[in-house]
Amino acid sequence: MTLPNHIAGGIVFTGVFGAFAGVNILNHPGLIIMTVLAATFADIDVPSSIWGRTFKPISKAINRRFGHRTISHSLLFMLLGYGAVAGACNVLGSEAPYPTVFLLAYSSHIIFDMMTVQGVPLFYPYNKAPCVIPSDPKLRLRSNNPRSEIAVFGFFIISGIFLQPLMADGFWTSYNRLFGTMTHLQSEFEKADDVLQVNYRYREATTELTGSGLVIECTGTSADLWNPGTGWEFLDASPNSTRTILEVIPVHTGRKFELVRRSFVAISADSLDRIVNSDILYHIQLSANEPFTANYETATSQEKINSRALDLELVEHLSVFELPDEVITATVKYHTNPRIRSLEARIKQLHTQHQNEEAEARNLALRIRTLETIRDETTDLYEEQRAVDQLAKLYKKPAVVNEVAAKISELETQIAELQAADRIKYEEKVAAAQLKYQASRSPTLELTGIATFVAFEVE
């Protein structure tokens, strides 16, 4: 078999069988390199091969002493190589699975050569008879036959593409995704006469977490679990979930459970609290004669809402109480007099104008001082006369900084009066809204609905 086929076949063979041992050769470039080296190393007994040209004296010595497809294609040579790689990893302190990869890749070379007409003396030098797969020579490959080599190479490439998920994820992870996932759990749940306890493991982002719970409901993509210590857990295996379910292992507990429905009509919030918090609440549908505030916590959310109705699942805590006055107040909008904005804009304009006038006055004073210095210190009569002329012009146009504090104070007083008037109007609207709500509401909050509880058989 040619070099390209040994490389392609070695990668596929090592990747697939490495998946059974939990080795992912695609996860690290060093493992790919080891696969390629080990998958071709057996041909060191051929001086014209890459290994033979690299280690020519050794290759020629092996070829002269043993010939091609002899000692380097035997179990003995492979085990010696495996020991050498394992020893090197031990000395270097490497925990990477290089020995396993070497063993698999080297095995691929021997196995593929066993599938040729010539075969290999697998037990050389103790038994020099060639070992072949299969026994019928007509079914074995012919080395250096272009048609056969191309067909085999194509087979390895296609196999590598289709088996890449298996190589990347590992056999057991792939198995769990097919059989140890929600589909398998659902099948077991539907057949079970008792409560299933499922031990699960999942990955969220880069964190791997574990847990367990009693299965109350299971579909092909999700499961509702109850854990007496931690409460409800929702396992979601849907495509949109942020979790990747790695493992679910169902165990039969021998216990039984049932879902108990309780209905209630026109009860108070205190009565509802005693009902829902006494047992394991699985599902509740709730409506009321008036809007109410509800604090609740489920397996997937924790919220405080104002509503007339609720429909919750996997409820760990629920409290309902009458709508507070603050909620009614929040429905009244506060309106600001538009004249306030124009007065604030005017104040900002006055501040800007005052700042510009002060800046202009400072610039004028600086220019005058500069010209006076030139006039008094220069020896150039022409330059002195020009400074005098410029000063005469500047003295005639002094900078004026208008006082704006009184005007701004007056505008601020007007704004305060308008704001006070707005607050009075808002408070009147709030009072009217509260009176209207009190007049229209029922004397007490009345709650009606159906609650479903989980009841386990007493052990």
C-alpha angles and dihedrals in degrees: 000000000000128000097256091053093049090051096045093040092045092054093048094043094046093043094051099042091038087059088064089057093045093253117139108195090183090063097073132031090220091062092051090050091049089049093053093045095047094043090058102031095091089071091066084107088071111079091202094056123095091257090044093053091045095050099025100162092049092044093051091047092052092045094050093045101040110005128220122324096014126095096004090054095051134101089242094058092044093052091047089052091048090052091049092052092045091050092049091050090050093051093046092045093236117159094189114119094247094136092054092047091048092051094049096043093047090048089054091058093050094044093049091049088050087060091062126088093256096049123190133271093242095181096043128179094021093048119017096188112118120248115218141184116237110017095225107084091207089066095050126092125257114230117237091013102140095209094050093043093051092047091050092046091052090049091053093048094049091045090051092053095049095040095046093100090053091049093046098044100034127239098272094048089049090047092051091050090055101037110004097055134086092293091058091042091050091052091050092045093052092050096044122101092194139046115289119218110206124201107203139186125193141168123230113187102317097331121098116208136182136199146145139225146160113269112239097165134002135185131174092273107027145028134202110219130186120206115185090212102044105019128227124004125189115205110201120190097167119129091253094054120113089217127083111208107221102175140001118183116186120208125189112236100188090230126117134215139185137199111242120200120206123185125200133186129204097342127157126254090253091054091050090050091055091049102047099040097049098071141021103292112209103169137359135186112194137178133170142198091240136028112274140185118245129193111195142163124200134172090271107030148020118207148153114218141167113227148132094233142028135196111185137166132197091019117189098171135009130177124175126189140160120286109268123231090249089069092054089048090053090061092063113085121220111229120204120211106249090221089069091066092051091049091049090050090051091051090051090049092052091050091051092047091049092050092050091050092050091049091050090050092051091049091050093049091050092050092049092051091049093051092046090053091050091048093051099041108033121101092197107099092200093052091045091053091050090052091050092051093049091049091052090055093047094048089057092055108047118184114257121211110190118213110241102168094096093047092048091048090053092050092048090053090053090050092051091051092050092048091051090052090050092052092051091052091048093050090049090053092048092051091048091049092050092048090050092049093047091050094050100041126091119254092250138017110256121196127199130180152099126276125195118207134189113236118189123203111256110251 
